[in-house]
Amino acid sequence: MKKKKMPMHWKILIGMSLGVIAGLVLSQFNWGPSFVRDWIKPFGNIFINALKLIAVPLILASLIKGVSDLKDLTNLSKMGFRTVFTFILTTVTAVSIGLLLVNLIKPGASISSETRTDLLSSYETEATSNIDKAFAQQETGPLQGLVDIVPENFMRAAADNRNMLQVIFFALFIGVRLILIPAEAAKPVKDFFDGFNEVILKMIDIIMLAAPYGVFALLAALIVDSPSTDLFAALGMYALTVVFGLIIMIGVYGLMVYLFTKRSPLAFYRGIAPAQLLAFSTSSSAATLPVTMERVTDHLGVPKEVASFVLPVGATINMDGTSLYQAVAAVFIAQAFGLDLSLATQLGIIATATLASIGSAAVPGAGMVMLVIVLAQAGIPEAGLALIFGVDRPLDMCRTVVNVSGDAAVSCVVAQSISKPVESINVVPKFNP
């Protein structure tokens, strides 16, 4: 019999725990901190660099594939436009809810000033660089941000993760143009990016195999640099903030269905429940898609021609739960480092998280890569990922539930908006797990 493998989230949690223990133990010896910084922390930095390495290729491949799969701009003018518009609207709503909650609850603000000082001293170079760039940004015109979205040189834009909005613009540009040219001419390019996307997804799988060791190294170094228990109390508050925001988004979907289709939110929740459970267990919108399709058409009454279009597009570009998590995580890490994010920076987080979610692959672990993009765009040290890796996997399971629920809700709304009303199903089968 084959030996059953331990799930990745347990490995990450074990790596986190061992990293904390190692950091606490080694910090008691005079030689311990230098040993961790010289011989353990570099492996954590390698892991972070590997995540940053595939950020640009992932955005390019996933976004071009997702947009070009729309196939016909005539569909985009009606069903496609309303689908994409509604997905973007719900994503902006999710990010806004995340930012509102994290600014109200301030989970990172409970970290003591001593801990913040230690954290900032560890990343003094990055902080100084960000301050210099902030002063330079103040001297630019009000529309400079809009100008910066359009790159003058794609290769130069792709060489710096801070230019992700330019990469996203270029990917959207290619994806739309693939729809406009003849299918025969577009096919080789689409086939290339389809294959390239598969390669990048496999790279994510391989990199995530190193996640337990990367987390061990990063957290051991973090504990040595700042052995404070208030950091972990703040981490618990961060997780609760994310979950609270995700619960609110589930309520938003029920309200959407009620307002646009006059269907009971309870009927919607009961109808989609099996797909939500599968999403929770797999952390993958793509793996859940067949079940989502069946529940939406057979139990929520959405016409098949609508569901077959909206749901696959949603599995690619609709990542409301992931976007909300990215907003909360970015501000939490900034709070942990004692960084004060301006309103303009947080509006930038809304834009970046919304656009990055379009290119976020529907597989476990991709959300963390997208978070690197959001952090880089907001000028927040990417090494702060070490703070949240320990609880990322359970939160990934929760936010995938929101992603799938959003796909189902939008399919109901779009069906109603294009005069293909959701059928009235009086009896919703009882859910039997």
C-alpha positions in Angstrom: 0.0 0.0 0.0 1.2 3.5 -0.8 2.1 5.6 2.1 -0.3 8.5 2.6 1.5 11.9 2.2 1.1 14.6 4.7 -1.0 17.6 3.4 1.1 20.6 2.6 -0.7 22.9 5.1 0.4 20.6 7.9 4.0 20.7 6.7 3.9 24.5 6.6 2.4 24.6 10.1 5.1 22.2 11.4 7.8 24.3 9.6 6.5 27.4 11.3 6.4 25.8 14.7 9.9 24.4 14.4 11.1 27.7 13.1 9.7 29.5 16.2 11.1 26.9 18.5 14.5 27.1 16.8 14.5 30.8 17.0 13.6 30.9 20.6 16.2 28.3 21.6 19.1 29.7 19.5 18.3 33.3 20.7 19.4 32.2 24.2 23.0 31.6 23.1 25.4 34.4 22.3 26.4 32.7 19.0 22.8 31.8 18.2 21.5 35.0 16.4 24.6 35.2 14.1 24.3 31.5 13.3 20.7 32.0 12.3 21.4 35.0 10.2 24.4 33.5 8.4 23.3 29.9 8.0 19.5 29.7 8.2 18.0 32.9 7.0 19.6 32.7 3.5 17.4 29.7 2.8 14.4 31.8 3.6 15.6 34.5 1.3 16.1 32.0 -1.5 12.5 30.9 -1.0 11.2 34.5 -1.2 13.3 35.1 -4.3 11.8 32.0 -6.0 8.3 33.4 -5.4 9.3 36.7 -6.8 11.0 35.0 -9.7 7.8 33.6 -11.2 5.6 36.6 -10.4 6.0 38.2 -13.8 5.7 35.0 -15.9 2.6 34.0 -13.9 0.8 37.3 -14.5 1.7 37.2 -18.2 0.7 33.6 -18.9 -2.4 33.4 -16.7 -3.8 36.8 -17.8 -3.2 36.4 -21.5 -4.8 32.9 -21.3 -7.8 34.1 -19.3 -8.6 37.1 -21.5 -8.0 35.3 -24.8 -10.4 32.5 -23.8 -13.3 34.9 -24.1 -12.9 34.1 -27.8 -15.4 36.7 -29.2 -15.7 40.4 -28.5 -19.3 40.3 -29.7 -20.0 38.1 -26.6 -18.0 40.4 -24.6 -20.3 43.3 -25.6 -23.2 41.7 -23.7 -22.7 38.6 -21.6 -18.9 39.0 -21.5 -18.9 42.7 -20.6 -21.5 42.3 -17.9 -19.7 39.2 -16.5 -16.3 40.9 -16.4 -17.8 44.2 -15.0 -19.6 42.4 -12.2 -16.5 40.4 -11.3 -14.4 43.5 -11.2 -17.1 45.2 -9.1 -17.3 42.4 -6.6 -13.5 42.3 -6.4 -13.2 46.0 -5.7 -15.9 45.5 -3.0 -13.9 42.6 -1.5 -10.7 44.6 -1.4 -12.4 47.7 0.1 -14.0 45.5 2.8 -10.6 44.1 3.6 -9.0 47.5 3.8 -11.8 48.9 5.9 -11.6 46.0 8.4 -7.8 46.0 8.7 -7.7 49.8 9.3 -10.5 49.5 11.9 -9.2 46.4 13.8 -5.4 47.2 13.2 -4.2 43.7 13.9 -0.6 44.7 13.3 -0.8 47.7 15.6 -0.6 45.6 18.7 3.0 44.8 18.1 5.2 46.7 20.5 7.4 49.6 19.5 10.5 47.6 20.5 9.4 44.8 18.1 8.7 47.3 15.3 12.1 48.8 15.9 13.8 45.4 15.6 11.8 44.6 12.5 12.6 47.9 10.8 16.3 47.7 11.7 16.4 44.3 10.0 15.1 45.8 6.7 16.5 49.3 7.1 17.8 49.4 3.5 14.3 48.7 2.0 12.7 51.3 4.3 15.2 54.0 3.3 14.6 53.2 -0.4 10.9 53.4 0.0 11.1 56.7 1.8 13.2 58.2 -1.0 10.8 56.9 -3.6 7.8 58.4 -1.7 9.5 61.9 -1.7 10.2 61.5 -5.5 6.5 60.5 -6.0 5.3 63.7 -4.3 7.1 65.8 -6.9 5.2 64.2 -9.9 2.0 65.4 -11.5 -1.5 64.1 -10.5 -1.8 61.9 -13.6 1.7 60.4 -13.4 0.2 57.2 -12.0 -1.9 56.8 -15.1 1.1 57.5 -17.3 3.1 54.9 -15.4 0.6 52.1 -16.2 1.7 52.2 -19.9 5.3 51.0 -20.3 7.6 52.4 -22.8 9.7 49.2 -22.7 8.1 45.9 -21.7 11.4 44.2 -21.0 12.4 47.0 -18.6 8.9 46.8 -16.9 9.2 43.0 -16.5 12.6 43.4 -14.9 11.2 45.0 -11.8 8.3 43.6 -9.7 7.3 47.1 -8.8 6.1 47.6 -12.4 3.4 44.9 -12.2 0.7 47.2 -13.4 2.6 47.8 -16.6 3.0 44.0 -17.0 -0.7 43.5 -16.4 -1.5 46.3 -19.0 0.7 44.5 -21.6 -0.9 41.1 -20.9 -4.4 42.6 -21.2 -3.3 44.3 -24.5 -2.1 40.9 -25.9 -5.1 39.0 -24.7 -7.6 41.4 -26.3 -5.7 41.4 -29.6 -5.7 37.6 -29.7 -9.5 37.8 -29.7 -9.5 40.3 -32.6 -7.2 38.5 -35.0 -8.3 35.4 -37.0 -8.5 32.2 -34.9 -6.0 30.4 -37.2 -3.4 33.2 -36.6 -4.1 33.3 -32.9 -4.0 29.6 -32.3 -0.2 29.2 -32.2 0.2 32.1 -29.8 -2.6 30.8 -27.5 -1.2 27.3 -27.6 2.2 28.7 -26.5 0.8 30.7 -23.6 -1.5 27.7 -22.6 1.6 25.5 -22.4 3.7 28.3 -20.8 0.9 28.7 -18.2 1.1 25.0 -17.4 4.8 25.2 -16.9 4.5 28.1 -14.5 1.8 26.3 -12.5 4.1 23.3 -12.2 6.9 25.6 -11.1 4.6 26.9 -8.3 4.0 23.3 -7.2 7.7 22.7 -7.0 8.4 25.9 -5.2 5.7 25.3 -2.7 7.4 21.9 -1.8 10.1 24.1 -0.3 7.6 26.2 1.6 7.9 24.4 5.0 11.7 24.9 4.9 11.5 28.5 3.7 9.0 29.3 6.5 11.2 27.6 9.0 14.2 29.7 8.0 12.3 33.0 7.8 10.5 32.5 11.1 13.6 31.4 12.9 15.4 34.5 11.7 12.4 36.7 12.6 12.3 35.3 16.2 16.0 35.8 16.6 15.7 39.4 15.4 12.5 40.0 17.4 11.7 37.4 20.1 8.4 38.9 21.1 5.1 37.2 21.9 3.0 40.1 20.8 3.9 39.3 17.2 1.9 36.0 17.5 -1.1 37.7 19.2 -1.2 40.1 16.2 -1.0 37.1 13.8 -4.2 35.7 15.4 -6.0 39.0 15.1 -4.9 39.1 11.4 -6.4 35.7 10.7 -9.7 36.7 12.5 -9.8 39.9 10.4 -9.4 37.9 7.2 -12.1 35.4 8.2 -14.5 38.1 9.3 -14.1 39.9 5.9 -14.7 36.6 4.0 -17.9 36.0 6.0 -19.1 39.5 5.1 -18.4 38.8 1.4 -20.5 35.6 1.6 -23.3 37.8 2.9 -22.8 40.2 0.0 -23.3 37.4 -2.5 -26.6 36.4 -0.9 -27.8 40.0 -1.0 -26.8 40.3 -4.7 -28.8 37.2 -5.5 -31.8 38.5 -3.6 -31.7 42.0 -5.1 -31.3 40.9 -8.7 -33.1 37.6 -8.9 -35.5 37.8 -6.0 -34.3 34.3 -4.9 -33.8 33.6 -1.2 -30.2 33.9 0.0 -30.8 30.7 2.1 -31.7 28.8 -1.1 -28.6 30.1 -2.8 -26.4 29.0 0.1 -28.0 25.6 0.3 -27.8 25.1 -3.4 -24.1 25.9 -3.6 -23.0 24.3 -0.3 -21.4 21.1 -1.8 -19.2 23.2 -4.2 -18.2 25.3 -1.2 -17.1 22.3 0.8 -15.1 20.9 -2.2 -13.5 24.3 -2.6 -12.6 24.3 1.1 -11.0 20.9 0.9 -9.1 21.4 -2.4 -8.2 25.2 -2.2 -8.8 25.2 -6.0 -11.5 27.0 -7.9 -10.5 25.1 -11.1 -10.8 21.7 -9.4 -14.2 22.7 -8.0 -15.5 23.9 -11.4 -17.4 20.7 -12.5 -19.3 20.6 -9.2 -20.0 24.4 -9.3 -21.4 24.0 -12.8 -23.7 21.2 -11.7 -25.0 23.0 -8.6 -25.5 26.3 -10.4 -27.5 24.8 -13.3 -29.4 22.0 -11.6 -30.0 23.5 -8.2 -29.9 27.3 -8.7 -31.7 27.3 -12.0 -29.1 29.2 -14.1 -29.3 28.4 -17.9 -26.5 26.2 -19.1 -25.4 28.6 -21.8 -24.9 31.3 -19.2 -23.2 29.0 -16.6 -20.9 27.5 -19.2 -19.6 30.9 -20.0 -19.6 32.7 -16.6 -18.2 30.0 -14.4 -15.0 29.1 -16.4 -14.2 32.8 -16.8 -14.8 33.3 -13.1 -12.5 30.4 -12.2 -9.8 32.4 -14.0 -10.4 36.0 -13.2 -12.7 36.1 -10.2 -10.7 35.9 -7.0 -12.6 38.0 -4.5 -11.5 36.0 -1.4 -7.9 36.2 -2.5 -8.1 39.9 -3.2 -9.6 40.6 0.2 -6.9 38.5 1.9 -4.2 40.4 -0.1 -5.5 43.8 1.1 -5.6 42.7 4.7 -2.2 41.0 4.5 -0.5 44.0 2.9 -1.8 46.5 5.5 -1.1 44.0 8.3 2.5 43.6 7.2 2.8 47.4 6.9 1.4 47.8 10.4 3.8 45.2 11.7 6.7 47.1 10.3 5.4 50.4 11.6 4.8 51.8 8.1 2.0 54.3 7.6 0.2 53.8 4.3 -1.3 56.9 2.8 -4.8 56.9 1.2 -3.2 57.0 -2.3 -1.1 53.9 -1.5 -4.2 52.1 -0.2 -6.1 53.1 -3.3 -3.2 51.6 -5.3 -3.6 48.4 -3.3 -7.3 48.3 -4.5 -6.2 48.7 -8.1 -3.3 46.3 -7.9 -5.2 43.6 -6.0 -8.1 43.8 -8.4 -6.0 43.6 -11.5 -3.6 41.0 -10.0 -6.6 38.7 -9.1 -7.5 38.5 -12.8 -4.2 36.8 -13.4 -4.2 34.7 -10.2 -4.1 31.0 -11.1 -7.0 28.9 -9.7 -4.6 26.6 -7.8 -3.3 26.5 -4.2 -0.4 28.7 -3.4 -0.9 31.2 -6.3 -2.5 33.8 -4.0 0.8 34.1 -2.1 2.6 34.9 -5.3 0.0 37.5 -6.1 0.6 39.0 -2.7 4.2 39.6 -3.6 3.0 41.8 -6.4 0.7 43.8 -4.1 3.5 44.3 -1.6 6.0 45.3 -4.2 3.6 47.8 -5.7 2.8 49.4 -2.3 6.5 49.5 -1.3 6.1 47.0 1.6 9.0 44.7 2.3 8.3 41.3 0.7 10.1 39.5 3.5 7.1 40.3 5.7 5.5 37.2 4.1 7.2 35.3 6.8 4.7 36.8 9.3 1.6 35.2 7.6 2.9 32.0 6.0 2.0 29.9 9.1 -1.8 30.6 8.7 -1.9 31.0 5.0 -3.0 27.5 4.1 -6.2 27.5 6.3 -7.0 31.0 5.1 -6.4 29.8 1.5 -9.1 27.1 2.0 -11.5 29.8 3.4 -10.9 32.3 0.6 -11.4 29.7 -2.1 -14.9 29.2 -0.7 -15.5 32.9 -1.3 -14.1 32.7 -4.8 -16.4 29.8 -5.8 -19.4 31.5 -4.1 -18.7 34.7 -6.1 -18.7 32.7 -9.4 -22.1 31.2 -8.6 -23.6 34.5 -7.5 -22.4 36.4 -10.5 -23.8 33.7 -12.9 -27.2 34.2 -11.3 -27.0 38.0 -11.7 -25.7 37.9 -15.3 -28.4 35.4 -16.3 -31.1 37.7 -15.0 -29.5 40.8 -16.6 -29.5 39.4 -20.1 -33.2 38.3 -20.0 -32.3 34.6 -19.2 -33.9 34.6 -15.8 -33.0 32.1 -13.2 -35.6 29.4 -13.1 -37.8 29.2 -10.1 -36.9 26.0 -8.2 -39.3 25.7 -5.3 -37.6 22.7 -3.7 -33.9 22.9 -3.0 -32.6 19.4 -2.2 -31.4 19.1 1.4 -27.6 19.1 1.6 -26.2 15.8 2.6 -22.4 16.0 3.1 
